[in-house]
Amino acid sequence: MAEAAGAELPVLPDSVLTRVLALLPLRDRLRAARVCRRWQRLALDRTVWRDVDLSPHRITSRTLWHLVRRRLRDSLRTLRVRGTLCSGGKQRLLSPALLAALGKRCPQLHRLCLAETDLRPVPYESIPPSLTALELSRCEIPAAWFCGSAAKALPQLQHLIVRNVPAFSDHHLLNISSQSRLKTLSLSGTYRVTDTGIQRAAPHLEELERLVLRHCGIGDSAVDFVGRHMKHLRFLEIGDACSLTNAGLACLATLQRLESLCLDLCDEISPGAVIALCQALPQLRNLKLGGARFGDEVIDKIQASLPRCSFSRAP
């Protein structure tokens, strides 16, 4: 049996091995290239380097430069990078020159995910213009990001995800929404985004299909503008909106295309308001509730009133 298993690997077609190599972490891909000439050729194949996740490693700017020059090519679609912001490191990971080289070497790069990265020395215009998705997690950004003519630097941007970026404010939201045709907007831990910011940005977000608002300073007036302008929404998540009331929740009944709704509610929201909202949404198929301390009897009542909707409770 052992001899048979050992004999199978060399006869596996290249297409199968490249798929396996593409699933390996970065270090294992590079180690595989040292096994033999065939594995070296396959480990450096274009298809293996379509999605590169560097986030498990705290790499230096020098290492990233090496990868850009030697490994990352025009087949790259997704790149995930983690800096040293949260570990106290002072070395800058990204620079305008490095990002310019990345954009030139990888013109098909569509998704860039940056975590724990200090972007204050980096102009927004330096970000590769090919991006359709930008994800920022626990990053520092300058006040000028997304602002003025710089907001046009990413003409194809459709998906923006911002998590725990304390500098992201109403001003940033208005600029990026007015200059981009976003399909996805996810804001978590952006406490400087307020009702006013949502109200001003909402008219520019009419093509939005997915919206997440968690740990933002919003209430009824923001939700009212979501219901007025974002009629194409299919997924909506609102969390930790302590000032949201039954009246604000009712404003979401205009979202007739909504398929999934996740609500982290306070105790001020009544079960009847939740039921009335969900019954007014003909396309709703998934409902997830958290926060409010509804008893089992109330939960059973909500489930019974929504026979076509899958229901779950957030922990």
C-alpha positions as CSV (number, residue, x, y, z in Angstrom):
1,M,0.0,0.0,0.0
2,A,2.8,2.4,0.9
3,E,4.6,1.7,-2.4
4,A,1.4,2.3,-4.3
5,A,0.8,5.6,-2.6
6,G,4.4,6.7,-3.2
7,A,4.1,5.8,-6.9
8,E,0.9,7.9,-7.4
9,L,2.4,11.4,-6.7
10,P,4.8,11.6,-9.7
11,V,2.1,10.7,-12.2
12,L,-0.4,13.3,-11.0
13,P,-1.0,15.8,-13.8
14,D,0.4,19.3,-13.5
15,S,-3.0,20.8,-13.2
16,V,-3.8,18.8,-10.0
17,L,-0.4,19.6,-8.4
18,T,-0.7,23.4,-9.2
19,R,-4.1,23.4,-7.5
20,V,-2.6,21.7,-4.4
21,L,0.4,24.1,-4.4
22,A,-2.0,27.1,-4.6
23,L,-3.7,26.1,-1.4
24,L,-0.4,26.0,0.5
25,P,0.9,28.8,2.8
26,L,3.5,31.0,1.2
27,R,6.5,29.4,3.0
28,D,5.4,25.9,1.9
29,R,5.1,27.0,-1.7
30,L,8.6,28.3,-1.7
31,R,9.9,25.1,0.0
32,A,8.1,23.0,-2.6
33,A,10.1,24.8,-5.3
34,R,13.3,23.2,-3.8
35,V,12.1,19.6,-4.0
36,C,12.9,19.0,-7.7
37,R,12.9,20.7,-11.0
38,R,9.4,19.7,-11.8
39,W,8.1,21.0,-8.5
40,Q,10.1,24.2,-8.9
41,R,8.4,24.8,-12.3
42,L,5.0,24.1,-10.9
43,A,5.5,26.1,-7.6
44,L,6.4,29.2,-9.7
45,D,3.5,28.7,-12.2
46,R,1.3,31.7,-12.7
47,T,-1.8,30.0,-11.5
48,V,-0.2,29.3,-8.1
49,W,0.3,33.0,-7.5
50,R,-3.2,34.3,-8.1
51,D,-4.1,34.6,-4.5
52,V,-1.3,35.4,-2.0
53,D,-1.9,35.7,1.7
54,L,1.1,37.2,3.6
55,S,-1.0,38.1,6.6
56,P,0.2,35.2,8.8
57,H,3.7,36.5,8.5
58,R,5.2,39.8,9.8
59,I,7.2,40.5,6.7
60,T,9.6,43.4,6.2
61,S,9.5,46.0,3.4
62,R,12.6,44.3,2.0
63,T,10.9,40.9,1.8
64,L,7.9,42.4,0.2
65,W,10.1,44.2,-2.4
66,H,11.7,40.8,-3.2
67,L,8.3,39.2,-3.7
68,V,7.1,42.0,-6.0
69,R,10.2,41.8,-8.1
70,R,10.7,38.0,-8.2
71,R,7.4,36.2,-7.5
72,L,4.3,38.4,-8.0
73,R,3.2,38.7,-11.6
74,D,0.3,39.8,-13.8
75,S,-1.7,36.7,-12.7
76,L,-2.0,38.1,-9.1
77,R,-5.7,38.8,-8.2
78,T,-5.7,39.0,-4.4
79,L,-3.0,40.2,-2.0
80,R,-3.2,40.2,1.8
81,V,-0.6,41.9,3.9
82,R,-0.1,42.6,7.6
83,G,2.1,45.3,9.0
84,T,3.6,45.9,12.4
85,L,1.4,48.6,13.7
86,C,-0.1,46.6,16.6
87,S,3.2,45.0,17.6
88,G,5.0,48.3,18.2
89,G,7.2,48.0,15.1
90,K,8.4,51.3,13.6
91,Q,9.5,50.0,10.2
92,R,7.3,51.1,7.3
93,L,6.0,48.3,5.3
94,L,4.5,50.2,2.3
95,S,5.8,53.1,0.4
96,P,4.6,54.9,-2.7
97,A,7.5,53.4,-4.7
98,L,6.6,49.8,-3.6
99,L,2.9,50.3,-4.4
100,A,3.8,51.8,-7.8
101,A,5.9,48.7,-8.6
102,L,3.1,46.4,-7.4
103,G,0.6,48.1,-9.7
104,K,3.0,47.9,-12.6
105,R,3.9,44.3,-12.1
106,C,0.4,43.1,-11.2
107,P,-2.1,45.0,-13.4
108,Q,-4.8,42.4,-12.7
109,L,-4.7,42.9,-8.9
110,H,-8.4,43.3,-7.9
111,R,-8.4,42.8,-4.1
112,L,-5.9,44.3,-1.6
113,C,-6.3,43.5,2.1
114,L,-4.2,45.5,4.5
115,A,-4.1,44.8,8.3
116,E,-2.2,46.6,11.1
117,T,-0.5,48.9,8.5
118,D,0.5,52.5,9.0
119,L,-0.8,54.2,5.8
120,R,-0.2,57.8,7.0
121,P,3.0,58.2,4.8
122,V,1.2,56.7,1.8
123,P,-0.9,58.9,-0.5
124,Y,-4.2,57.4,-1.6
125,E,-3.2,57.9,-5.2
126,S,-0.4,55.3,-4.7
127,I,-2.9,52.5,-4.3
128,P,-2.9,50.3,-7.5
129,P,-5.7,51.7,-9.7
130,S,-6.8,48.2,-10.8
131,L,-8.5,47.5,-7.4
132,T,-12.1,46.6,-7.3
133,A,-12.0,45.8,-3.5
134,L,-10.1,47.4,-0.7
135,E,-10.0,46.1,2.8
136,L,-8.5,47.9,5.8
137,S,-8.3,46.3,9.2
138,R,-6.7,48.1,12.3
139,C,-4.9,50.5,10.0
140,E,-3.9,54.2,10.4
141,I,-5.0,56.4,7.6
142,P,-4.2,60.1,7.0
143,A,-7.0,62.7,7.0
144,A,-6.5,63.3,3.3
145,W,-7.3,59.8,2.2
146,F,-10.3,59.4,-0.1
147,C,-10.6,63.2,-0.2
148,G,-10.7,65.7,-3.1
149,S,-9.3,64.6,-6.5
150,A,-7.5,61.7,-4.7
151,A,-10.9,60.0,-4.3
152,K,-10.8,59.3,-8.1
153,A,-7.6,57.3,-7.8
154,L,-9.5,54.0,-7.7
155,P,-12.0,54.3,-10.6
156,Q,-13.0,50.7,-10.5
157,L,-13.5,50.4,-6.7
158,Q,-16.8,48.6,-5.8
159,H,-16.2,47.0,-2.4
160,L,-14.8,48.8,0.6
161,I,-14.4,47.1,4.0
162,V,-13.1,49.1,7.0
163,R,-12.6,47.4,10.3
164,N,-11.3,49.2,13.4
165,V,-9.8,52.2,11.6
166,P,-10.4,55.0,14.2
167,A,-9.5,57.8,11.8
168,F,-12.2,56.9,9.3
169,S,-14.9,59.6,9.6
170,D,-18.0,61.1,8.0
171,H,-15.7,63.1,5.8
172,H,-14.0,60.0,4.4
173,L,-17.3,58.3,3.9
174,L,-18.8,61.2,1.9
175,N,-15.7,61.5,-0.4
176,I,-15.4,57.8,-1.2
177,S,-19.1,57.3,-1.7
178,S,-19.4,60.4,-4.0
179,Q,-16.5,59.3,-6.2
180,S,-17.0,55.5,-6.4
181,R,-19.9,53.3,-7.4
182,L,-19.8,51.0,-4.4
183,K,-21.6,47.7,-4.3
184,T,-20.3,46.7,-0.9
185,L,-19.7,49.0,2.1
186,S,-18.8,47.4,5.5
187,L,-17.9,49.7,8.4
188,S,-17.0,48.1,11.8
189,G,-15.5,49.9,14.7
190,T,-15.6,53.3,12.9
191,Y,-17.1,55.3,15.7
192,R,-16.5,58.6,13.9
193,V,-19.2,57.6,11.4
194,T,-22.4,59.2,12.6
195,D,-26.0,59.8,11.5
196,T,-24.9,62.9,9.7
197,G,-22.3,61.0,7.7
198,I,-24.8,58.4,6.6
199,Q,-27.4,61.0,5.6
200,R,-24.9,62.9,3.4
201,A,-23.5,59.7,1.8
202,A,-26.7,57.8,1.3
203,P,-27.8,59.6,-2.0
204,H,-24.4,58.5,-3.5
205,L,-24.9,54.9,-2.4
206,E,-28.0,54.0,-4.4
207,E,-26.3,51.1,-6.1
208,L,-25.2,49.5,-2.9
209,E,-26.1,45.8,-2.5
210,R,-24.4,44.9,0.8
211,L,-24.2,47.2,3.8
212,V,-22.7,46.4,7.2
213,L,-22.7,49.0,10.0
214,R,-21.3,47.8,13.4
215,H,-20.0,49.9,16.3
216,C,-20.9,53.2,14.4
217,G,-22.6,56.1,16.0
218,I,-25.9,55.8,14.2
219,G,-29.6,55.8,15.1
220,D,-33.0,56.4,13.6
221,S,-32.1,59.2,11.2
222,A,-29.3,57.2,9.6
223,V,-31.5,54.1,9.1
224,D,-34.2,56.4,7.6
225,F,-31.8,57.5,4.9
226,V,-30.7,53.9,4.3
227,G,-34.4,53.0,3.6
228,R,-34.8,56.1,1.4
229,H,-31.9,55.7,-0.9
230,M,-30.4,52.2,-0.8
231,K,-33.2,50.3,-2.5
232,H,-30.9,47.8,-4.1
233,L,-29.7,46.3,-0.9
234,R,-29.7,42.5,-0.7
235,F,-27.7,42.1,2.6
236,L,-28.0,44.4,5.6
237,E,-26.3,44.1,9.0
238,I,-26.7,46.7,11.8
239,G,-25.0,46.1,15.1
240,D,-24.7,47.9,18.4
241,A,-27.0,50.7,17.3
242,C,-28.2,51.4,20.9
243,S,-30.2,54.5,19.8
244,L,-32.2,52.7,17.2
245,T,-36.0,52.5,18.0
246,N,-39.1,50.9,16.6
247,A,-39.7,53.9,14.4
248,G,-36.2,53.7,12.8
249,L,-36.5,50.0,12.3
250,A,-39.8,50.5,10.4
251,C,-37.9,52.7,7.8
252,L,-36.2,49.6,6.5
253,A,-39.5,48.3,5.1
254,T,-38.8,50.1,1.8
255,L,-35.9,47.6,1.1
256,Q,-38.0,45.3,-1.1
257,R,-35.0,43.4,-2.5
258,L,-33.5,42.6,0.9
259,E,-32.7,38.9,1.2
260,S,-30.6,38.8,4.4
261,L,-31.0,40.9,7.5
262,C,-28.8,40.8,10.6
263,L,-29.8,42.9,13.6
264,D,-28.0,43.3,16.9
265,L,-30.8,45.1,18.8
266,C,-31.2,46.8,22.1
267,D,-34.0,46.1,24.5
268,E,-36.0,49.1,23.3
269,I,-37.0,47.2,20.1
270,S,-40.2,45.3,20.4
271,P,-40.8,41.8,18.9
272,G,-43.8,43.2,17.0
273,A,-41.6,45.8,15.3
274,V,-39.3,43.0,14.1
275,I,-42.2,40.9,12.8
276,A,-43.8,43.8,11.1
277,L,-40.6,44.7,9.3
278,C,-39.8,41.2,8.2
279,Q,-43.3,40.6,6.9
280,A,-43.0,43.8,4.8
281,L,-39.9,42.4,3.0
282,P,-41.0,40.0,0.3
283,Q,-37.5,38.7,-0.6
284,L,-36.3,38.1,2.9
285,R,-34.9,34.6,3.3
286,N,-32.4,34.9,6.2
287,L,-32.9,36.7,9.6
288,K,-30.4,36.8,12.3
289,L,-31.1,38.5,15.6
290,G,-28.8,39.4,18.5
291,G,-28.6,41.7,21.4
292,A,-32.3,41.9,22.5
293,R,-33.2,39.6,25.3
294,F,-36.2,37.9,23.6
295,G,-37.5,34.9,25.5
296,D,-38.1,31.5,23.8
297,E,-41.8,32.2,23.5
298,V,-41.2,35.4,21.6
299,I,-38.6,33.8,19.4
300,D,-41.1,31.0,18.5
301,K,-43.6,33.7,17.6
302,I,-41.2,35.4,15.3
303,Q,-40.3,32.1,13.6
304,A,-43.9,31.2,13.2
305,S,-44.7,34.5,11.5
306,L,-41.9,34.1,9.0
307,P,-42.4,30.6,7.4
308,R,-40.3,31.3,4.3
309,C,-37.4,32.8,6.3
310,S,-34.5,31.0,7.9
311,F,-34.0,32.3,11.4
312,S,-31.0,32.2,13.7
313,R,-29.8,33.9,16.9
314,A,-26.5,35.6,17.3
315,P,-24.5,34.5,20.4
